[in-house]
Amino acid sequence: MKVERAKYILWAADLPRAVSFYQTVFNASVLRQSEVLSELEIAGATIGIHAGGEGQRTWTGLSFQVADVVAGARELVAAGGQLLREPLADTAGEPPHLAMCADTEGNEFMLTRKRH
């Protein structure tokens, strides 16, 4: 079997709000947009956001690696997202490497930093 493309699918109660969140926080490019589905590209990955979600918190398995988790968490909150777990540093002398977050629709994801 030849896989043509892999993508994550998220659900949104408010599709335009969700698209705006990912464009604002992660500089997403819109690849395709309709009333029921938008496809975004973020760092080479395709994220599909489907209308009809209930807005309930849902774990996605989605992670975004950023240079500075603390600064990323601040941007995320300013754009309407939620910080579910403050940025965590579990290695002495290392800056925080992980934060648990949620988008405006309740989809949970991680912000991570490359560890040394």
C-alpha distances in whole Angstrom, upper triangle without the diagonal:
4,6,9,12,13,17,19,21,25,27,31,34,35,32,34,36,33,31,35,35,31,33,36,35,32,32,29,28,28,25,25,28,29,31,28,26,26,23,25,24,25,25,22,20,20,22,22,25,26,29,31,31,34,35,35,34,30,28,25,24,24,26,28,29,33,36,38,37,41,41,38,39,42,40,38,41,43,40,40,38,39,39,38,39,41,40,40,41,41,42,45,46,42,42,40,36,35,36,35,35,34,33,36,34,34,30,31,29,30,32,32,33,32,34,37
4,6,9,11,15,18,20,24,26,30,33,34,31,33,34,31,29,33,32,29,30,34,33,29,30,26,25,25,22,23,26,27,30,27,24,24,21,22,21,23,22,19,18,17,20,20,24,25,28,30,30,33,34,34,33,30,28,24,23,23,25,26,27,31,33,36,35,39,39,36,37,40,38,36,39,41,38,38,36,37,38,38,38,40,38,39,40,40,41,44,44,41,40,38,35,34,35,33,33,33,32,34,33,33,29,30,28,29,30,30,32,31,33,35
4,6,7,11,14,16,20,23,26,29,30,27,29,30,27,26,29,29,25,27,30,29,26,26,23,22,22,19,20,22,24,26,24,21,21,17,19,18,19,19,16,14,14,16,17,20,21,25,27,27,30,30,31,30,26,24,21,20,20,21,23,24,27,30,33,32,36,35,32,33,36,34,32,35,37,34,35,32,34,34,34,35,37,35,36,37,37,38,42,42,38,37,35,32,30,31,30,30,29,28,31,29,29,25,26,24,26,27,27,29,28,30,33
4,7,10,14,16,19,22,25,28,29,25,27,29,25,24,27,27,24,24,28,27,24,24,21,19,19,16,16,20,21,24,22,19,18,15,16,15,17,18,14,13,12,15,15,19,20,24,26,26,30,30,31,30,27,25,21,21,20,22,22,24,27,30,32,32,35,35,31,33,35,33,31,34,36,33,33,31,33,34,34,35,37,35,36,38,38,39,42,42,39,37,36,32,31,31,30,30,29,27,30,28,29,25,26,25,26,27,27,29,28,31,33
4,7,10,13,16,19,22,25,25,22,24,25,22,20,23,23,20,21,24,24,20,21,17,17,16,13,14,17,19,22,20,16,15,12,13,12,14,14,11,9,8,11,12,16,17,21,23,23,27,27,27,26,23,22,18,18,16,18,19,21,23,26,29,28,32,31,28,29,32,29,27,31,32,29,30,28,29,30,30,32,33,32,33,34,35,36,39,39,35,34,32,29,27,28,27,26,25,24,26,25,25,22,23,21,22,23,24,25,25,28,31
4,7,10,13,17,19,23,24,21,23,24,20,19,22,22,18,20,23,22,19,20,17,16,16,14,15,18,20,22,19,16,15,12,12,12,13,14,11,8,7,9,10,14,16,19,21,21,24,24,24,23,20,18,14,14,13,15,16,18,21,25,27,26,29,29,25,26,29,27,25,28,30,27,27,25,26,27,27,28,30,29,29,31,32,33,37,37,33,32,29,26,24,25,23,23,22,21,23,22,22,19,19,18,19,20,21,23,23,26,28
4,6,10,13,16,20,20,17,19,20,16,15,19,18,15,17,20,19,16,17,14,14,14,12,13,15,17,19,16,13,12,9,10,9,11,12,10,7,5,5,7,10,12,16,18,18,21,20,21,20,17,16,12,12,10,13,14,17,20,23,25,24,27,26,23,24,26,24,22,25,26,23,24,21,23,24,24,25,27,26,28,30,31,32,36,36,32,30,28,24,22,22,21,20,18,17,20,18,19,15,16,15,17,18,19,22,22,25,28
4,7,10,13,17,18,15,18,18,14,14,17,16,13,16,19,17,15,17,14,15,14,14,14,16,17,18,16,12,12,10,10,11,11,13,12,8,7,5,6,8,10,14,16,15,18,17,17,16,13,12,8,9,8,11,12,16,19,22,23,22,25,25,21,21,24,22,19,22,24,21,21,18,20,21,21,22,24,24,25,27,29,31,34,34,30,28,26,23,20,20,18,16,15,14,17,15,15,11,12,11,14,16,18,20,21,24,28
4,7,10,14,15,13,15,16,12,13,16,15,13,16,19,18,16,18,15,16,14,14,14,14,15,15,12,10,10,9,10,12,13,16,15,11,9,6,5,6,7,11,12,11,14,14,15,14,12,12,8,11,10,13,15,18,21,25,26,24,26,26,22,22,25,23,20,22,24,21,20,18,19,21,21,23,25,25,27,29,31,33,36,36,33,31,28,25,22,21,18,17,15,13,15,13,13,10,12,12,16,18,20,23,24,27,31
4,7,10,12,10,13,13,9,11,14,13,12,15,17,16,15,17,14,16,15,15,15,14,15,15,12,10,10,10,11,13,14,17,17,13,11,7,6,5,6,9,10,8,11,11,12,11,9,10,7,10,10,13,15,18,20,24,25,22,24,24,20,20,22,20,17,19,21,18,17,15,16,18,18,20,23,23,25,28,30,32,35,36,32,30,26,24,21,19,16,14,12,10,11,9,10,7,10,11,14,17,19,23,25,27,31
4,7,9,8,12,12,9,11,14,13,13,16,18,18,17,19,17,18,16,17,16,14,14,13,10,9,10,12,13,16,17,20,20,17,14,11,8,6,5,6,7,5,8,8,9,10,9,11,10,13,13,16,18,22,23,27,27,24,26,26,22,21,23,22,18,19,21,18,16,15,16,19,19,22,24,25,27,30,32,35,38,38,35,32,29,27,23,21,18,16,12,11,11,7,9,7,11,13,17,19,22,26,28,30,34
4,5,5,9,8,6,9,12,11,12,15,16,16,17,18,16,18,16,17,16,14,13,12,10,9,10,13,14,17,18,21,22,19,16,12,10,7,6,5,6,4,7,6,9,11,11,13,13,16,15,18,19,23,24,27,27,25,26,25,22,21,22,20,17,18,19,16,14,13,15,18,18,22,24,25,28,31,33,36,39,39,35,32,29,27,24,22,19,16,12,10,8,5,8,8,12,14,18,20,23,27,29,32,35
4,6,9,9,8,11,13,13,15,17,18,19,20,21,19,20,18,20,18,16,14,12,11,12,13,16,17,20,21,25,25,22,20,16,14,10,9,6,5,4,5,5,9,11,12,16,16,19,18,21,22,26,27,30,30,27,28,27,24,23,24,22,19,19,20,17,14,14,16,19,20,23,26,27,30,33,35,38,41,41,38,35,31,30,27,24,21,18,14,11,9,6,9,11,14,17,21,23,26,29,32,35,38
4,6,5,6,9,10,11,13,15,16,17,18,19,17,18,16,18,17,14,13,10,10,11,12,15,15,19,20,23,24,22,19,16,14,10,9,7,8,8,9,8,12,14,15,18,17,21,19,21,22,25,26,29,29,26,27,26,23,22,22,20,17,18,18,15,13,14,16,20,21,24,26,27,30,34,36,39,41,41,38,35,31,30,27,24,22,18,14,11,9,7,11,12,16,18,21,23,26,29,32,35,38
4,5,5,6,9,10,11,12,14,16,16,17,14,15,13,15,13,10,10,8,8,8,8,11,12,16,17,21,21,19,16,13,11,7,7,5,8,9,11,11,14,15,16,18,17,20,18,20,20,24,25,28,28,26,27,26,22,22,23,20,17,18,19,15,14,14,17,21,22,25,27,28,30,34,36,38,41,41,37,34,31,30,27,24,22,18,15,12,10,9,12,13,16,18,21,22,25,28,31,34,37
4,5,5,6,9,10,11,12,14,15,15,13,14,11,14,13,10,10,9,10,10,9,12,12,16,17,21,21,20,17,14,13,10,10,9,12,13,15,13,17,18,19,21,19,22,20,21,21,24,24,27,27,26,26,25,22,22,22,19,17,18,17,14,13,14,18,21,23,26,27,28,31,34,37,39,41,41,37,34,31,30,28,25,23,19,16,13,11,11,14,15,18,19,22,22,26,28,31,34,38
4,6,5,6,9,10,10,12,14,14,13,15,13,16,16,13,14,12,13,13,11,14,13,16,17,20,22,20,18,15,14,11,12,11,13,12,14,12,15,16,17,19,18,21,19,20,19,23,22,25,25,23,23,22,19,18,18,16,14,14,14,10,9,11,14,18,20,23,24,25,28,31,34,36,39,38,35,31,29,28,25,22,20,16,13,10,7,8,12,13,16,17,20,20,24,26,29,32,36
4,5,5,6,9,10,11,12,13,11,13,12,15,14,12,13,13,12,11,9,11,11,14,14,18,19,17,15,11,11,8,10,9,12,11,13,11,13,14,14,16,14,17,15,16,16,20,20,23,23,21,22,21,17,17,18,15,12,14,14,10,10,10,13,16,18,21,22,23,26,29,31,34,36,36,32,29,26,25,22,20,18,14,11,7,6,7,10,10,13,14,17,17,21,24,26,29,33
4,5,5,6,9,10,10,10,8,10,8,11,11,9,11,12,12,10,7,9,8,11,12,15,17,15,13,10,10,8,10,11,14,14,16,14,17,17,17,18,16,19,16,17,16,19,20,23,23,22,23,21,18,18,19,16,14,16,15,12,12,12,16,19,20,23,24,24,27,30,33,35,37,36,33,30,27,26,23,21,20,16,14,10,10,10,13,13,15,15,18,18,21,24,26,29,33
4,6,5,6,8,10,10,9,10,10,14,14,12,14,14,15,14,11,12,11,13,13,17,18,17,16,13,13,11,14,14,17,16,18,16,18,18,19,20,19,21,18,18,17,20,19,22,22,21,21,19,16,17,17,13,12,14,13,9,10,11,15,18,20,23,23,24,27,30,33,35,37,36,32,29,27,26,24,21,20,16,14,11,10,11,14,14,17,17,19,18,22,24,26,30,33
4,5,5,6,8,9,9,12,12,15,16,15,17,17,17,15,13,13,11,13,12,16,18,16,15,13,13,11,14,14,17,16,17,14,16,16,16,17,16,18,15,15,14,17,16,19,19,17,18,16,13,13,13,10,8,10,10,6,7,8,11,14,17,19,20,20,23,26,29,31,33,32,29,26,23,22,20,17,16,13,11,7,7,9,12,12,13,13,15,15,18,21,23,27,30
4,5,5,5,7,6,9,10,13,14,14,16,17,17,14,11,11,8,10,9,12,14,13,12,10,11,10,13,15,18,16,18,16,18,17,16,16,15,16,13,13,11,14,14,17,18,16,18,16,13,13,14,11,9,12,12,9,11,10,13,15,17,19,20,20,23,25,28,30,32,31,28,25,22,21,19,17,16,13,11,8,9,11,13,12,13,12,14,13,16,18,21,24,28
4,6,6,5,4,7,8,12,13,13,16,17,18,15,12,11,8,9,9,12,14,14,13,12,13,12,16,17,20,19,21,19,21,20,20,20,18,19,16,16,14,16,15,18,18,18,19,17,14,15,16,12,11,14,13,10,12,13,16,18,21,22,23,22,25,28,30,32,34,33,29,26,24,23,21,20,19,16,15,12,12,14,17,15,17,16,17,16,19,20,23,26,29
4,6,6,8,10,12,16,17,17,19,20,20,18,15,15,12,13,11,14,17,16,16,15,16,15,18,19,22,21,22,19,21,20,21,21,20,21,17,17,14,16,15,17,17,16,17,14,12,13,12,9,9,11,10,7,10,11,14,16,19,21,21,20,24,26,29,31,32,31,28,24,22,22,20,18,18,15,14,11,12,15,17,16,17,16,17,15,18,19,22,25,28
4,6,8,12,14,17,19,18,21,22,22,19,16,16,13,13,10,12,16,15,15,14,16,15,19,20,22,21,22,19,20,19,19,19,17,18,15,13,11,13,11,14,13,13,13,11,8,10,10,6,6,9,9,7,10,9,12,13,16,18,17,17,20,22,25,27,29,27,24,21,19,18,17,15,15,12,12,10,11,14,15,14,14,13,13,11,14,16,19,22,25
4,5,9,12,14,17,17,20,22,21,18,15,14,10,10,7,9,12,12,12,12,14,14,18,20,23,21,23,20,22,20,19,18,16,17,13,12,9,10,10,12,13,13,15,13,9,11,13,9,9,13,13,10,13,12,15,15,18,19,19,18,20,22,25,27,29,27,24,21,19,17,16,15,15,13,13,11,13,16,17,15,15,13,13,11,13,15,17,20,23
4,7,10,13,15,16,19,21,21,18,15,13,10,9,7,9,12,12,13,13,15,15,19,20,24,23,25,22,24,23,22,22,19,20,16,15,12,13,12,15,16,16,18,15,12,15,15,12,12,15,14,12,15,15,18,19,22,23,22,21,24,26,29,30,32,30,27,24,22,21,20,19,19,17,17,14,16,18,19,18,18,16,16,15,17,18,20,23,26
4,6,9,12,13,16,18,18,15,11,10,6,5,5,8,10,10,9,9,11,12,16,18,21,20,23,21,23,22,21,20,18,18,15,14,12,14,14,17,18,18,20,18,15,17,18,14,13,17,17,14,16,15,18,20,22,24,24,23,25,27,30,31,34,32,29,26,24,22,21,20,20,17,16,14,15,16,18,16,17,16,16,15,18,19,21,24,27
4,6,9,11,14,17,17,14,10,9,5,5,7,9,10,10,10,10,12,13,16,18,22,22,24,23,25,24,23,23,20,21,17,17,15,17,17,20,22,22,24,21,18,20,21,18,17,20,20,17,19,19,22,24,26,27,28,26,29,31,34,35,37,36,32,29,28,26,25,24,23,21,20,17,18,19,21,19,20,19,20,19,21,22,24,27,30
4,6,7,11,13,14,11,7,6,5,6,9,12,12,12,10,10,10,11,13,15,19,19,23,21,24,24,23,23,20,21,18,19,17,20,20,23,25,24,26,24,21,23,23,20,19,22,21,18,19,19,23,25,27,29,29,29,31,33,36,37,40,39,35,32,30,28,27,25,25,22,20,17,18,18,20,19,21,20,21,21,23,25,26,30,33
4,7,11,14,14,11,7,5,5,7,10,13,11,11,9,10,10,11,14,16,20,21,24,23,26,25,24,24,21,22,19,20,19,21,22,25,27,27,29,27,24,25,27,23,22,25,25,21,23,22,25,27,29,31,32,31,33,35,38,39,41,40,37,34,32,30,28,28,27,24,23,20,20,20,23,20,22,21,23,23,25,26,27,31,34
4,7,11,11,8,5,5,7,10,13,16,15,14,11,11,9,10,12,14,17,19,22,22,25,25,24,24,21,23,20,22,21,24,25,28,30,29,31,29,26,27,28,25,23,26,26,22,23,23,26,28,30,32,33,33,35,38,40,41,44,43,39,37,35,32,30,29,28,25,23,20,20,19,22,20,23,22,25,25,27,29,30,34,37
4,7,8,6,4,6,9,12,15,18,18,16,13,12,10,9,10,11,15,16,20,20,23,24,23,24,21,23,21,23,22,25,26,29,30,29,31,29,26,27,28,25,23,25,25,21,21,22,25,28,29,32,33,33,35,38,40,42,45,44,40,38,35,33,31,29,28,25,22,19,18,17,21,19,22,22,25,25,28,30,32,35,39
4,5,5,6,9,12,15,18,22,21,19,16,14,11,10,10,10,13,15,19,19,22,24,23,24,22,25,23,25,25,28,29,33,33,32,34,32,29,29,30,27,25,27,26,23,23,23,26,29,30,33,35,35,38,40,43,45,47,47,43,40,38,36,33,31,29,26,23,20,19,18,21,20,23,24,27,28,31,33,35,38,42
4,6,8,12,14,18,21,24,24,22,18,16,13,11,9,7,10,13,16,17,20,22,22,24,22,25,23,26,26,30,30,34,34,33,34,33,29,29,30,27,25,26,26,22,22,22,25,28,29,33,34,35,38,41,43,45,48,48,44,41,38,36,34,31,29,26,23,19,18,16,20,19,23,24,27,29,32,34,36,40,43
4,7,10,13,17,20,23,22,20,16,14,10,8,6,5,8,11,14,15,18,20,19,21,19,22,21,24,24,28,29,33,33,32,33,32,29,28,30,27,24,26,26,22,22,22,24,27,28,31,33,33,36,39,41,43,46,46,42,40,37,35,32,30,27,24,21,18,17,15,18,17,21,22,25,27,30,33,35,38,41
4,7,10,13,16,20,19,16,12,10,7,6,4,6,10,11,15,16,18,19,18,19,17,20,18,21,21,25,26,30,31,29,31,30,26,26,28,25,22,24,25,21,21,20,23,26,26,29,31,31,34,37,39,41,44,43,40,37,34,32,29,28,25,22,20,17,16,14,17,16,19,20,23,24,27,30,31,35,38
4,6,10,13,16,16,14,10,8,6,5,7,9,12,13,17,17,19,20,19,19,17,19,17,19,19,22,23,27,28,27,28,27,23,24,25,22,20,22,23,19,19,19,22,24,25,28,29,29,32,35,37,39,41,41,37,35,32,30,27,26,24,21,18,15,15,14,17,15,18,18,21,22,25,27,29,32,36
4,7,10,13,12,10,7,6,4,6,9,12,15,16,19,19,21,21,19,19,16,18,15,17,17,20,21,25,26,25,27,26,22,23,25,22,20,23,23,20,20,19,22,24,25,27,29,28,31,33,35,37,40,39,35,33,30,28,26,25,23,21,19,16,17,16,18,16,18,17,20,20,23,25,26,30,33
4,7,10,10,8,6,5,6,8,11,14,17,17,20,19,21,21,19,19,16,17,14,15,14,17,18,21,23,22,24,23,19,21,22,19,17,20,21,17,18,18,20,22,24,26,27,26,28,30,33,34,37,36,32,30,27,25,23,22,21,19,17,15,16,16,18,15,17,16,18,18,20,22,23,27,30
4,7,6,5,5,6,9,11,15,17,21,20,23,22,24,23,21,20,16,17,13,14,12,15,16,19,21,21,23,22,18,20,22,19,18,21,21,18,20,19,22,23,24,26,26,25,27,29,31,32,35,34,30,28,26,23,22,22,21,19,18,16,18,18,20,17,18,16,17,17,18,20,21,24,27
4,5,5,7,7,11,13,16,19,22,21,24,22,23,22,20,19,16,15,12,11,9,11,12,15,17,17,20,18,15,17,19,16,15,19,19,17,18,17,19,20,22,23,23,22,24,25,28,29,31,30,26,24,22,20,19,18,18,17,17,15,17,18,19,16,16,14,14,13,15,16,17,21,24
4,6,9,10,14,16,20,23,26,25,27,25,26,24,22,21,17,16,13,12,9,10,11,13,16,16,20,18,15,18,20,17,17,21,21,19,21,19,22,22,23,24,24,22,23,25,27,27,30,28,25,23,21,19,18,19,19,18,19,18,20,21,22,19,18,15,15,14,14,15,15,19,21
4,7,10,13,16,19,22,26,25,28,26,27,25,23,21,18,17,14,13,12,12,14,17,20,20,23,22,19,21,23,21,20,24,24,22,24,22,24,25,26,26,27,25,26,27,29,30,32,31,28,26,25,22,21,22,22,21,21,20,22,22,23,20,20,17,17,16,17,18,17,21,23
4,7,10,13,16,20,22,21,24,23,24,22,20,18,14,13,11,11,10,12,14,18,20,19,23,22,18,20,23,20,19,22,23,21,22,20,22,23,24,24,25,24,25,27,28,29,32,31,28,26,24,21,20,20,20,19,18,17,20,20,20,17,17,14,15,15,16,17,18,21,24
4,6,10,13,16,19,19,22,21,22,21,19,17,14,14,11,13,12,15,17,21,22,22,25,24,20,22,24,21,19,23,24,21,22,20,22,23,24,25,27,25,27,29,31,32,35,34,31,29,26,24,22,22,21,19,18,16,19,18,19,16,17,15,16,17,18,20,21,24,27
4,6,10,13,16,15,18,17,18,17,15,15,11,12,9,11,12,15,17,21,22,21,23,23,19,20,22,20,17,20,21,18,19,17,19,20,21,23,24,24,26,28,30,31,34,34,30,28,26,23,21,20,18,16,15,13,15,14,15,12,14,12,15,16,18,20,21,25,28
4,6,10,13,13,16,16,17,17,15,15,12,14,12,15,15,19,21,24,25,24,26,25,22,22,24,22,19,22,23,19,19,18,20,22,23,25,27,26,28,31,33,35,38,38,34,31,29,26,24,22,20,18,16,14,15,13,15,12,15,14,17,19,21,24,25,28,32
4,7,10,9,13,12,15,15,13,14,12,15,13,15,16,20,21,25,26,24,26,25,21,21,23,21,18,20,21,17,17,16,18,20,21,24,26,26,28,31,33,35,38,38,34,32,29,26,24,22,20,17,14,12,12,10,12,10,13,14,17,19,22,25,26,30,33
4,7,7,11,12,14,15,14,15,13,16,15,19,20,23,25,29,29,27,29,28,25,24,26,24,21,22,23,20,19,18,20,23,23,26,28,29,31,34,36,38,41,41,37,35,32,30,27,25,22,19,16,14,14,11,13,12,15,17,20,22,25,28,30,33,36
4,6,9,10,13,15,15,17,16,19,18,21,22,26,27,31,31,29,30,29,26,25,27,24,21,22,23,20,18,18,20,23,23,27,29,30,32,36,37,40,43,43,40,37,34,32,29,26,23,20,17,14,13,10,13,13,17,18,22,24,27,30,33,35,39
4,7,9,11,14,14,17,16,20,20,23,24,28,30,33,33,30,32,31,28,27,28,26,23,24,25,22,20,19,21,24,23,27,29,31,33,37,38,41,44,44,41,38,35,33,30,27,24,21,18,15,14,11,13,13,17,19,23,25,29,32,34,37,41
4,6,8,10,10,13,13,17,17,20,22,26,27,31,30,28,29,29,25,24,26,24,21,21,23,20,17,16,17,20,20,23,26,27,30,33,35,38,41,41,38,35,32,30,26,24,21,18,14,13,12,8,9,10,14,16,20,23,26,29,32,34,38
4,5,9,10,14,15,18,19,22,23,27,29,32,31,28,29,29,26,24,26,25,21,21,23,20,17,16,17,20,19,22,25,27,29,33,35,38,41,41,38,35,32,30,27,24,20,18,14,13,12,8,9,10,14,17,21,23,27,30,33,35,39
4,7,9,12,13,17,17,19,21,24,26,29,28,25,25,26,23,21,22,21,17,17,19,17,14,12,13,16,16,19,22,24,26,30,32,35,37,38,35,32,29,27,24,21,17,14,11,10,8,5,5,8,11,15,18,20,24,27,30,33,36
4,6,10,12,16,16,19,21,24,26,29,28,24,25,26,23,21,22,22,18,18,20,18,15,13,13,15,14,17,20,23,25,28,30,33,36,37,34,31,27,26,22,19,16,14,10,11,10,7,5,8,10,14,17,20,23,27,30,31,35
4,7,10,13,13,16,18,21,23,26,25,21,22,23,20,18,20,20,16,16,19,17,14,12,11,12,11,14,17,19,21,25,26,29,32,33,30,28,24,23,19,16,12,10,8,9,10,7,4,6,7,10,14,17,20,23,26,28,32
4,6,10,11,14,16,20,22,25,24,21,23,24,20,19,21,21,17,18,21,19,17,14,13,14,12,15,18,20,21,24,25,29,32,33,30,27,24,22,18,16,12,11,9,10,12,9,6,5,6,9,12,16,18,22,25,26,30
4,6,8,11,14,17,19,23,22,19,21,22,19,17,21,20,17,18,21,20,18,14,13,14,12,13,17,18,19,22,23,26,29,30,27,25,21,19,15,14,10,10,9,11,13,11,9,6,5,7,10,13,16,19,21,23,27
4,5,9,12,15,18,21,22,19,21,22,19,18,21,20,17,18,21,19,18,15,15,15,14,16,18,19,20,23,23,26,29,30,27,25,21,19,16,14,11,11,10,11,14,12,10,6,6,6,9,13,15,18,20,22,26
4,7,10,13,16,20,20,17,20,21,18,18,21,21,18,20,23,21,20,17,16,16,15,15,18,17,18,20,21,23,27,28,24,23,20,17,14,13,11,11,12,13,16,15,13,10,8,6,8,11,12,16,17,19,23
4,7,10,13,17,17,15,18,19,15,15,19,18,15,17,20,18,18,15,15,15,14,15,17,16,17,20,21,23,26,27,23,21,18,15,13,12,10,10,10,11,15,14,13,9,8,5,6,9,11,14,15,18,22
4,7,10,13,14,12,15,16,12,13,16,16,13,16,19,17,18,15,15,14,14,14,15,14,15,17,18,20,23,23,20,18,15,12,10,10,9,10,11,12,16,16,15,11,9,5,5,6,7,10,12,14,18
4,6,10,11,10,13,13,10,11,14,13,12,15,17,16,17,14,15,14,15,15,15,13,15,17,19,20,23,22,19,16,14,11,10,10,11,10,12,12,16,17,16,13,11,8,6,5,6,8,10,14,17
4,7,9,8,12,12,10,12,15,14,13,17,19,18,19,17,17,16,17,16,16,13,14,15,17,18,20,20,16,14,12,9,9,10,12,13,15,16,19,21,20,17,15,11,8,6,5,5,7,10,14
4,6,6,10,9,7,10,12,12,12,15,17,16,18,16,17,15,17,16,15,12,14,15,17,18,20,18,15,12,11,9,10,11,13,13,16,16,19,21,21,18,16,13,10,7,6,5,8,11,14
4,7,9,9,8,11,13,13,14,17,18,18,21,19,19,17,19,18,16,13,14,14,17,17,18,16,13,10,10,9,11,13,16,16,19,19,22,25,24,22,20,16,13,10,8,6,7,10,12
4,6,5,6,9,10,11,12,15,16,17,19,17,17,15,17,15,13,10,12,12,15,15,16,15,11,8,8,8,10,11,14,14,17,18,21,24,23,21,19,16,13,9,8,7,9,11,13
4,6,5,6,9,10,10,12,14,15,17,14,14,11,13,12,10,6,9,10,13,15,16,15,12,8,6,6,7,7,10,11,14,16,19,21,20,18,15,13,10,6,6,6,10,11,14
4,5,5,6,9,10,11,13,15,16,14,13,11,13,11,8,6,9,10,14,15,16,15,12,9,7,9,9,8,11,12,15,16,19,22,20,20,17,15,12,9,10,10,13,14,17
4,5,5,6,9,10,11,13,15,14,14,12,15,14,12,10,13,14,18,19,19,18,15,11,10,12,12,11,14,13,16,16,18,21,21,20,18,16,14,10,11,11,15,16,19
4,5,5,6,9,10,11,13,11,12,10,13,13,11,10,13,15,18,19,21,20,16,13,11,11,10,9,11,10,13,13,15,18,18,17,15,13,11,7,9,10,14,16,19
4,5,5,6,9,10,11,9,9,7,10,10,8,8,11,14,17,19,21,20,17,13,11,11,10,7,9,8,10,11,14,17,16,15,13,12,10,8,10,12,15,17,20
4,5,5,6,9,10,9,10,9,12,13,10,10,14,16,20,22,23,21,19,15,13,14,13,11,12,11,13,13,14,18,17,18,16,15,14,11,14,15,18,20,23
4,6,5,6,9,9,10,10,14,15,13,13,17,19,22,24,25,24,21,17,16,16,15,13,14,11,13,12,13,17,17,17,16,15,14,11,14,15,19,21,24
4,5,5,7,5,7,8,11,13,12,12,16,19,22,24,26,25,22,18,16,16,14,11,11,8,9,8,10,13,13,13,12,11,11,10,13,15,19,21,24
4,5,5,5,6,7,10,12,11,13,16,19,23,25,26,26,23,19,17,17,15,12,12,9,9,9,10,13,13,14,13,13,13,12,16,18,21,23,27
4,6,7,9,11,14,16,15,16,19,22,26,28,29,28,25,21,19,20,18,15,15,13,13,11,11,15,16,17,17,16,17,15,18,20,23,26,28
4,6,9,11,15,17,17,17,21,24,27,29,31,30,27,23,21,21,19,16,16,12,11,9,9,12,14,14,15,15,16,15,18,20,23,26,29
4,7,10,13,16,16,17,21,24,27,30,31,31,28,24,22,22,19,16,15,11,9,7,6,10,11,13,13,14,16,15,19,21,25,27,31
4,7,10,12,13,14,18,21,24,27,29,28,25,22,19,19,16,12,11,7,6,5,5,8,8,10,10,11,12,12,16,19,22,24,28
4,6,9,10,12,15,19,22,25,27,27,24,21,17,17,14,10,9,6,5,6,7,10,8,10,9,10,11,12,15,18,22,24,27
4,6,6,9,12,15,18,21,23,23,20,17,14,14,11,7,6,5,7,9,11,13,11,12,10,10,10,10,13,16,19,21,24
4,7,9,11,15,17,21,23,24,21,18,15,15,11,8,5,5,7,10,12,14,11,11,9,10,10,11,14,17,20,21,25
4,6,8,12,14,17,19,20,18,15,12,12,9,6,5,7,10,13,16,17,14,14,11,11,10,10,12,15,18,18,22
4,6,10,12,15,17,17,15,12,9,10,8,6,7,9,12,15,17,19,17,17,14,13,11,10,12,14,17,17,20
4,7,10,13,14,14,12,9,5,7,5,4,8,10,13,16,19,21,19,18,15,13,10,8,9,10,14,14,17
4,6,9,11,12,10,8,5,6,5,6,9,12,16,19,22,24,21,20,16,14,11,10,10,10,13,12,15
4,6,8,9,7,6,4,6,7,10,13,16,20,22,25,27,25,23,20,18,14,13,11,10,12,10,12
4,7,9,8,9,7,8,9,12,15,18,22,25,28,29,26,25,21,19,16,15,13,12,13,11,13
4,6,6,8,8,9,12,15,18,21,25,27,31,32,29,28,24,22,18,17,14,13,13,10,10
4,6,8,10,12,14,17,20,23,27,30,33,35,32,31,27,25,21,19,17,15,15,12,12
4,7,10,12,15,17,21,24,27,30,33,35,33,31,28,25,21,19,17,14,14,12,11
4,7,8,11,14,18,21,24,26,30,32,29,28,25,22,18,16,13,10,11,8,8
4,6,10,12,15,18,21,23,26,29,27,25,22,19,16,13,11,9,10,9,10
4,6,8,12,14,18,20,23,25,23,22,18,16,12,10,8,8,10,9,12
4,7,11,13,17,19,22,24,22,20,17,14,10,8,5,5,7,7,10
4,7,10,13,16,19,21,18,17,13,10,7,6,5,7,10,10,13
4,6,10,13,16,18,15,14,11,9,6,5,7,9,13,14,17
4,7,11,14,15,12,11,7,6,5,7,9,12,15,17,20
4,7,10,11,9,8,6,5,6,7,11,14,17,19,23
4,7,8,5,5,4,6,8,10,14,17,20,22,26
4,5,5,5,7,8,11,12,15,19,22,24,28
4,6,8,10,12,14,15,19,22,25,28,31
4,6,9,12,15,17,20,24,27,29,33
4,6,10,13,15,19,22,25,27,31
4,7,10,13,16,20,23,25,29
4,7,10,13,17,20,22,25
4,7,10,13,16,18,22
4,6,10,13,14,18
4,7,10,13,16
4,7,9,12
4,6,9
4,7
4
